[in-house]
Amino acid sequence: VASFIGYKKAVVPIKKDQAQDVIIQLNESFTSLQEITIISSDINPAHEIIKNVLANKKINNREKLDAYEYEVYNKIQFDINNLTEDFKKTKAFKKFNFIFDNVDTTGDKEFLPLFVTESLSNYYFLKSPKTHKEIIRGSKVSGVDNESISQFTGDMYQQVNIYDNYLTIFRKNFISPIAKQCMSYYKYYLIDSMYVDGYWCYQLDFTPKRKGELTFDGTLWVHDTTYAIKKVSSTISKEANINFVNNLQVTQDFSQVEKEVWMLTKDELFIDFQWTKKALGFYGRKTTSYENFIINQPKEEPFYYGAENIFISDSANTRDEAFWGENRHDSLTNQQQEIYKMIDTLQKLPVMRTYADIIYLLATGYKVIGKFEIGEYTSLYSFNEVEGHRFRGTIRTSNNFSTRIELSAFGAYGLYDKAFKYGGACRFFITKKPRRLVHIVHKKDVEQIGISSNAYNNSGVVSSLFRRNPFNKFIFNTETRLSYTREWFHGFSSNILFRNSRINPIGIIEFSSTEPSGSSVSVPEINSSEISIQTRFAYNEKYISGEFDRVTLGTKFPVLEFNYGYGIPNAFGSQYEFHRLKFSVKHKIPLGILGKLNYQFSAGKIFGNIPYPLLEVHPGNETWSYNSEAFNMMNIGEFISNEYISGKIENHFDGLFLNKFPLLKKLKWREVVAIQGVWGRLNNIESQPIELPAFSRSLENKPYLESSFGIENIFKFLRIDVIWRLSYLNNEFDGIKVAPFGIRAKLQFDF
């Protein structure tokens, strides 16, 4: 419909959902103009466009395709920012002032490149059965001496799909501006229409409806015919409840590579990290381009077979400049070429090595001194009622000694018991690809009762200072352990373990048995030999790997574990025969605006009549600190079972409710609620080889339950929980009834 003052209105038919040129001729009209009343429409034209975008999401999302493949080029760079003149004039840089020639003064803050990586890979997607695969053909890393970084330089670890309802960044679920429920979180404005790379597009601006939520400010360019996203440019909302991130920008460009097939062709991500306003910060930049698309031409099914979905070619890390010059999608500027040389020099500076050593010390607890490491600082000193003031030191070989074998030893001494404790270990790789690791340990040390897989270390300085009960439920364990770990593929591994333990009672723990005559006889030692097989499966799990240890980045799927153990009688003096079964599952589920839900369940059974230290001693916590792996209102050793089922459900709301209050919103506090419990039984208590302690009992009558409400992100690093104990409220410990509720705190850093 076309109309203009002084002309007659014309109506012309057009073809639906097709690009076309329309010429309309208007005939003159001499109607006199009368009084005009203008009434604004209640319909926002931007909303009509967004509704069409949502209606066509499945059509325009590349996930609809049966198969596709493309070549992807990735460039990632990290820079130090917030450089001050005092920093640049320090003595450490006096002889290396030339590195500041590469300082970029564009933007709000000066920055100095610290880490650069490039990669070139081929990415393959198959819809049914749904699988994807990436082959990294080239990887160039400068600034980090670790080959495992190459797996993170490809496309699979970097993808952000605007068509998803939630965009997961830093383990936070940001709401996409075209999410299914986007109208509830964003305001939209139709700004203009224009050609963008030959496509006629509507320009829509969007802003959050409410402050504090994980949303964006930005602009969408929507193709007028297919309602596909042609381009999106977005910046994280300034009021978003996220730590240490001053700015986050996502820009994506799409092109129609075939009719009704829109593919991402360029992807840019920019992040500004800042711990405090005056401290050094970091810029993170990722630029990705996509070319050579092949649509709906799947390869033979065997090509997609195998559990591994990322492959690094043998020559990926040795590509020369000729390869990069020929295959880069974007050529490097002269400044970018100089950055590689400068970073190599920067890594050799003593001041940079000092920073790296400090970070390593905080992360691992060890100080690197040449070919050795000294630590662990969290356990250098502790206190308990058995040993008194306890001092412990550990030494182990560093990566400068070997990246395939590690030797370690520790020694400890208590001023009260005047006894030395010691141990040594060796672990070495048979192969790293696949991961096949052997670990040998021998130690003589004081431990908390309970040597099950749920037992945890409670001997650090923090647990010594913040205890709510005396620290005296100990055993002296002389243990020899040999294990072999084999990773079959990423996320699926098996472990075979042999362990011999000789356990002696100390502190308030006593081992005694009842004779047929009814008299009690002291038992000086428990000797047990066990072989166990553990299998762990975490589909599509991601890691950051060091030479020996690695840290999981998690997975979207449940993590399953199965363990079978057999007690070998008469092996190295072992006194008992038994079978141990345990199955567990853990899962973290993103819930979008509702935060994330974590749940874990486990079940186990032990066949055989064995002493209580070898049974399932359910993990209690007798400190004021919150322990996510224990029952925080349960005392240590309070409940023991030989068959049980336990579970925990915890929801992190990420400020969903507190953000609604103006004053609390500025604090960026976050809510967390949880409930956990365990139910089990201890069969044949009367015939136990060792009598239960007076403070221990079975769970046969009813389950143990506790619930909690907590506040996270207090001062960005503190979590405080109020916990209610819901059952067994009449239990006593040293004549004092257990508390029905308590308050626990925990240091916790999170974005």
Secondary structure, DSSP 8 states (H G I E B T S, - for coil): -B--TTB--B-----TT----------B-------------SS-HHHHHHHHHHHTHHHHSGGGSSEEEEEEEEEEEEEEE---HHHHTSGGGGGGGGGGGG-B--SSS-EEEEEEEEEEEEEEEETTTTEEEEEEEEEEEES---GGGGGGSSSTTT---TTSSEEEETTEEEE-TTSTTGGGTEEEEEEEEEEETTEEEEEEEEEESSTTSS-EEEEEEEETTT--EEEEEEEE-TT-S-SSEEEEEEEEEEEEEETTEEEEEEEEEEEEEESSSSS-EEEEEEEEEEEEEEES----GGGG-SS--EEE-TTGGG--HHHHHHH-SS---HHHHHHHHHHHHHTTSHHHHHHHHHHHHHHHSEEEETTEEEE-GGGSEEEETTTEEEEEEEEEE-TTT-SSEEEEEEEEEETTT--EEEEEEEEEEEETTTTEEEEEEEEEEEEES--STT-----SHHHHHSBSS-S-EEEEEEEEEEEEEEEEETTEEEEEEEEEEEEEEEET---EEE-TTS-EEE---EEEEEEEEEEEEETT-EEEE-SS-EEEEE-SS-EEEEEEEEE-TTGGG----EEEEEEEEEEEEE-GGG-EEEEEEEEEEEES---GGGSEE--B--BSB--TTSBTTS-TTSBEESEEEEEEEEEE-TTTTGGGSHHHHHHT-EEEEEEEEEEEE-TTGGG-SS---TT-B---SS-EEEEEEEEEEETTTEEEEEEEE-S-TT-EETTEE--SEEEEEEE----
